[in-house]
């Protein structure tokens, strides 16, 4: 018994030093529902009102007010990820992911998964390129305008041990071929990872409107568009890309779920804290049950 206790303590200490240990503070009475969001937070390239330093408090308010437990975030540069980790870290959130290239001269944007470690434990995670050589960082194919990636994680819910996968991506804004093939690659990797039937989510900025023939249609052949299977009517605007306008003009941000995920609600959040825009995209969220 003493040996077992000592080994457990050593394991916890080693994990803590590696930055991956989080105490399990939940109980069996923890809620079995949680909220998942996709949120293109807009890269750090603007000045004035839309500068990241001005938008960060707005982004944080949207995340906290709407109690997003898991966020698929797009377009973040290193300084933005640092700010989010610093401000959300004390509340239990971590961020995993990486930049889409490794050019030391230029801090390219990346995509990340943020999740609340008070509710979830990360079992596995990784990032791959949306290219013909997905395991080669920085690679690109199919006439894509810039390298694109997908970040994924296998999470386990604290309390009941329910496991599921979350994939987050940002498809190319110019090449239809890249969007289609990138989605096919993601679905292929998701099927391999969740071959045992583990539930899965696909989040992201798909840079295209709904159509049976494009990337959205490809995703819907394997997964369910969360909006269409929500048990309550969709709330908020239908479209998600605002280009800094008060209303959105295009629907390009989506959440897809595998068949065993129960979607209780689906919402596009047009929150404008203090009348100001947190981003040029509205986040989209679902409340789900496993």
PEWO-V788611 format. One record per pair of residues at least 24 apart in sequence whose ideal C-beta (glycine too) atoms are under 8 Angstrom apart, sorted by the first residue. I is the first residue (numbers start at 1). J is the second residue. Records with the same first field share a line. If there is no record, write none. Layout:
# PEWO-V788611
I: J + J
This chain:
# PEWO-V788611
20: 122
22: 92 + 117 + 118 + 121
24: 121 + 158 + 159
25: 118 + 158
26: 118 + 119 + 158 + 159
27: 159
28: 159 + 160
29: 159
30: 119 + 157 + 158 + 159 + 160
32: 160 + 162 + 289 + 290
33: 264 + 287 + 288 + 289
34: 69 + 70 + 119 + 157 + 287 + 288
35: 66 + 67 + 68 + 69 + 70 + 285 + 286 + 287 + 288
36: 68 + 69 + 70 + 71 + 72 + 166 + 201 + 203 + 255 + 285 + 286 + 288
37: 63 + 66 + 68 + 70 + 71 + 72 + 203 + 255 + 283 + 284 + 285 + 286
38: 71 + 72 + 74 + 168 + 203 + 204 + 205 + 253 + 254 + 255 + 283 + 284 + 285
39: 63 + 68 + 71 + 72 + 73 + 74 + 279 + 281 + 283 + 284
40: 73 + 74 + 75 + 170 + 205 + 253 + 279 + 280 + 281 + 283
41: 73 + 74 + 75 + 76 + 80 + 278 + 279 + 281
42: 75 + 279 + 280 + 281
43: 75 + 76 + 77 + 80 + 109
44: 77 + 79 + 80
49: 276
50: 244 + 277 + 280
52: 79 + 80 + 83
54: 276
55: 276 + 277 + 278 + 279
56: 80 + 83 + 84 + 87
57: 273
58: 273 + 274 + 276 + 277 + 278
59: 84 + 278 + 279
60: 84 + 87 + 88
61: 271 + 273 + 278
62: 269 + 271 + 273 + 278 + 283
63: 88
64: 91
65: 271
66: 269 + 271 + 283 + 285
68: 283 + 285
69: 115 + 116 + 119 + 120
70: 113 + 114 + 115 + 116 + 120 + 155 + 166 + 201
71: 113 + 114 + 115 + 283
72: 111 + 113 + 166 + 168 + 169 + 203 + 204
73: 97 + 111 + 112 + 113 + 114 + 168
74: 109 + 111 + 168 + 169 + 170 + 204 + 205
75: 109 + 111 + 170 + 205
76: 109 + 110 + 111 + 112
77: 107 + 108 + 109 + 110
78: 107
79: 107
81: 110 + 112
84: 114
88: 114
91: 116 + 118
92: 116 + 117 + 118 + 119
93: 117
94: 122
96: 122 + 125 + 151 + 153
97: 127 + 149 + 151 + 168
98: 127 + 137 + 149 + 151
100: 129 + 138 + 146 + 147 + 148 + 149
101: 137 + 138 + 147
102: 137 + 138
103: 138
108: 146 + 147
110: 149
111: 149 + 150 + 151 + 168 + 169 + 170 + 204
112: 151 + 168
113: 151 + 152 + 153 + 166 + 168
115: 153 + 155 + 166
118: 158
119: 157 + 158
120: 155 + 156 + 157 + 158
121: 155 + 156 + 158
122: 153 + 154 + 155 + 156
123: 153 + 154 + 155 + 156 + 163
124: 153 + 154
125: 151 + 152 + 153 + 154
126: 151 + 152
127: 151 + 152
128: 152 + 185 + 189
130: 169 + 171 + 172 + 178 + 181 + 182 + 185 + 186
134: 185 + 189
140: 178
141: 178 + 181
142: 175 + 177 + 178 + 181 + 182
143: 174 + 175 + 177 + 178
144: 172 + 174 + 175 + 178 + 182
145: 172 + 173 + 174 + 175 + 178
146: 172
148: 172 + 178 + 182
150: 182 + 185 + 186 + 189
152: 189 + 190 + 193
154: 193 + 198
157: 290
162: 290
163: 198 + 199
164: 198 + 199 + 200 + 201 + 261 + 290
165: 190 + 193 + 194 + 198 + 199 + 200 + 201
166: 200 + 201 + 203
167: 200 + 201 + 202 + 203 + 204
168: 202 + 203 + 204
169: 202 + 203 + 204 + 205 + 206
170: 204 + 205 + 207
171: 204 + 205 + 206 + 207 + 208 + 215
172: 207
173: 207
176: 208 + 214
179: 206 + 207 + 208 + 214 + 215
180: 214 + 215 + 218
182: 215
183: 215 + 218 + 219
184: 218
187: 218 + 219 + 222 + 223
190: 222
191: 222
194: 258
197: 260
199: 257 + 258 + 260 + 261 + 290
200: 257 + 258 + 261
201: 255 + 256 + 257 + 258 + 261
202: 254 + 255 + 256 + 257
203: 254 + 255 + 256
204: 253 + 254
205: 252 + 253 + 281
206: 252 + 253 + 254
207: 252
208: 252
209: 250 + 251 + 252
210: 251
216: 254
219: 254 + 256
220: 256
223: 256 + 257 + 258 + 259
224: 256 + 257 + 258 + 259 + 261 + 263
225: 254 + 255 + 256
226: 254 + 255 + 256 + 257 + 263 + 266 + 286
227: 255 + 266
229: 257 + 263
230: 263 + 264 + 265 + 266 + 286
231: 262 + 263 + 264 + 265
232: 264 + 265 + 266
234: 266 + 267 + 268
235: 265 + 266 + 267 + 268
236: 267 + 268 + 269 + 270 + 282
237: 268 + 270 + 282
238: 268
239: 268 + 282
240: 268 + 281 + 282 + 284
241: 280 + 281 + 282
242: 277 + 280 + 281 + 282
243: 280
244: 277 + 280
246: 272 + 277
248: 281 + 282
252: 281
253: 281 + 282 + 283 + 284
254: 284
255: 284 + 285 + 286
257: 286 + 288
260: 290
261: 288 + 289 + 290
262: 288 + 289 + 290
263: 287 + 288
264: 288 + 289
